[in-house]
Amino acid sequence: MPQGFTYNVLDVDRFATREMYGKVLAEIGQTNPDIVVLTADLMRSNKTGDFAKEIPERFFNFGIAEQNMMAAAAGMAVSGKIPYVSTFAAFASMRCCEQLRTTIAYPKLKVRIVSSHSGLSMGNGGTTHHATEDLAICRSMANMTVIVPADASECAKVVHESIDYPGPIYMRLGRGAEPIVYTKKITILLSVRL
């Protein structure tokens, strides 16, 4: 069970889901030695840099080699690790489709693909960076669980719960700060999990 954060309801409202993901991942990584983090040269954008600062020996930057990163995550999962793989949603789903399906989803490996900058949130990046097909692609894969947290507090809960989930997860995060949706659950999340 994680020790917890000291953020209050007002603080959580300021976090983008990707920021909360980075903070929670760095926190739970301190107490769970099986968690490893992989990124494709996007640690500042997907906020996995928080983990890299705290636990550099379990942080792997693959550069612009997303397909290799997914294959390595599969190997780590087979070896008993819990990989959290982070890149932009367009790259996780489109560039790595074959690796997601054949190497991670079909064998039901315990890999967490956490994609950020989903939808059209990378508007200035052009169509190569837009992720409008990622939900359809990942939902069509056997054994893949797709989760889209509504806000930062829900993202924190999902990251915590994902640790023990037995199969692969595709978690879709946005770019900006989403307004808090489930205000009644925030108090519970902050007192129990954060």
C-alpha positions in Angstrom: 0.0 0.0 0.0 1.5 3.4 -1.0 2.4 5.8 1.7 0.5 8.6 0.1 0.7 12.2 -1.1 -0.1 15.4 0.7 -1.9 17.1 -2.2 -5.3 18.5 -1.4 -8.4 18.8 -3.7 -7.3 22.2 -4.9 -3.8 21.0 -5.9 -5.1 18.0 -7.8 -7.3 20.3 -9.9 -4.1 21.9 -11.2 -2.5 18.7 -12.5 -2.8 17.3 -15.9 -3.4 13.5 -15.9 0.1 13.0 -17.3 1.6 15.0 -14.4 -0.3 13.0 -11.8 0.8 9.8 -13.6 4.5 10.9 -13.2 4.1 11.8 -9.6 2.2 8.6 -8.6 4.6 6.4 -10.6 7.6 7.9 -8.9 6.0 7.3 -5.5 4.9 3.7 -6.0 8.3 2.9 -7.6 9.9 3.6 -4.3 8.1 0.7 -2.6 7.7 -1.7 -5.5 11.1 -2.9 -6.9 9.4 -4.7 -9.8 8.2 -1.5 -11.4 10.3 -0.3 -14.4 9.7 2.7 -16.6 10.4 2.9 -20.3 10.1 5.9 -22.5 10.9 7.0 -26.0 12.9 10.2 -25.4 9.7 11.9 -24.0 10.3 11.9 -20.3 9.6 15.7 -20.0 6.4 15.4 -22.0 5.0 12.3 -20.4 6.3 13.2 -17.0 8.3 10.0 -16.4 11.2 12.2 -15.6 9.9 12.2 -12.0 10.6 8.4 -11.9 14.0 8.9 -13.6 15.1 11.3 -10.9 14.0 9.1 -8.0 15.0 5.7 -9.4 17.4 6.0 -12.3 18.5 2.4 -12.3 15.0 1.2 -13.3 14.4 3.9 -15.9 15.1 3.2 -19.6 15.1 5.8 -22.4 15.0 4.1 -25.8 15.2 7.2 -27.8 13.1 7.3 -30.9 12.7 3.5 -31.1 9.2 2.8 -29.8 8.8 -0.6 -31.4 12.0 -1.8 -29.7 10.8 -0.3 -26.4 7.6 -2.3 -26.6 9.5 -5.5 -27.3 11.8 -4.8 -24.4 8.8 -4.2 -22.1 7.5 -7.6 -23.1 10.8 -9.2 -22.2 10.8 -7.4 -18.9 7.3 -8.6 -18.1 8.2 -12.2 -18.9 11.1 -11.7 -16.4 8.7 -10.7 -13.6 8.9 -6.9 -13.9 6.0 -4.5 -14.3 6.8 -2.2 -17.2 5.2 1.1 -17.5 5.8 2.2 -21.1 5.2 5.8 -22.0 5.1 7.7 -25.3 2.7 9.8 -27.3 -0.6 8.0 -28.1 -0.1 8.2 -31.9 3.3 6.4 -31.6 2.1 3.8 -29.0 -0.9 2.7 -31.1 0.2 3.3 -34.7 3.9 2.9 -34.8 3.9 0.0 -32.3 0.7 -1.8 -33.4 2.3 -5.1 -34.2 4.3 -5.2 -31.0 1.3 -4.3 -28.9 -0.8 -7.0 -30.5 1.6 -9.9 -31.0 4.2 -9.3 -28.3 2.1 -7.9 -25.4 -1.6 -8.4 -25.8 -1.8 -11.9 -27.3 0.4 -13.5 -24.5 -1.5 -11.4 -21.9 1.7 -9.8 -20.5 1.6 -7.5 -17.5 2.7 -4.3 -19.5 1.1 -0.9 -18.9 1.2 1.3 -22.0 0.6 4.8 -20.8 0.1 7.1 -23.7 -0.1 10.9 -23.4 -1.0 13.7 -25.8 -4.0 11.8 -27.1 -6.7 12.9 -29.5 -5.9 16.2 -31.2 -4.0 17.7 -28.2 -0.8 17.8 -30.2 -2.5 20.1 -32.7 0.8 21.9 -33.5 2.5 18.6 -34.2 0.4 17.9 -37.3 -1.4 14.8 -38.3 1.6 12.6 -37.6 1.1 13.4 -33.9 -2.7 13.2 -33.7 -4.1 10.1 -32.0 -7.6 9.7 -33.2 -7.4 6.0 -34.0 -5.7 4.8 -30.8 -8.9 3.8 -29.0 -10.2 1.8 -31.9 -6.9 0.1 -32.5 -6.2 -0.9 -28.8 -9.9 -1.9 -28.1 -9.7 -4.3 -31.0 -6.8 -6.3 -29.5 -7.6 -9.5 -27.7 -6.7 -9.3 -24.0 -6.0 -5.5 -24.0 -7.8 -3.4 -21.4 -8.2 0.2 -22.3 -8.7 2.9 -19.7 -9.2 6.6 -20.1 -9.1 8.4 -16.8 -11.4 11.4 -16.6 -9.2 13.6 -14.5 -6.0 13.7 -12.3 -7.5 12.0 -9.3 -9.0 9.2 -11.3 -5.6 8.8 -13.0 -3.9 8.4 -9.6 -6.4 5.7 -8.7 -5.9 3.9 -12.0 -2.1 3.9 -11.7 -2.3 2.4 -8.2 -4.8 -0.3 -9.2 -2.9 -1.2 -12.4 0.0 -2.7 -10.4 -1.9 -5.9 -9.6 -3.9 -6.2 -12.8 -2.9 -9.5 -14.5 -3.0 -8.4 -18.1 -1.9 -5.6 -20.5 -3.4 -2.1 -20.1 -3.5 0.8 -22.5 -4.1 4.0 -20.6 -4.9 7.1 -22.6 -3.9 10.4 -21.1 -4.4 13.9 -22.5 -2.0 16.8 -22.6 -3.6 19.6 -20.6 -5.1 19.8 -17.2 -8.6 18.3 -17.2 -11.1 19.7 -14.8 -12.0 17.5 -11.8 -15.0 15.4 -12.8 -15.7 13.2 -9.8 -15.7 15.6 -6.9 -17.2 13.1 -4.4 -14.5 10.6 -5.1 -11.7 13.1 -4.8 -11.9 13.2 -1.0 -11.8 9.4 -0.8 -8.9 9.2 -3.3 -6.9 11.8 -1.5 -7.4 10.3 2.0 -7.0 6.7 1.0 -4.6 6.6 -2.0 -3.0 9.9 -2.3 
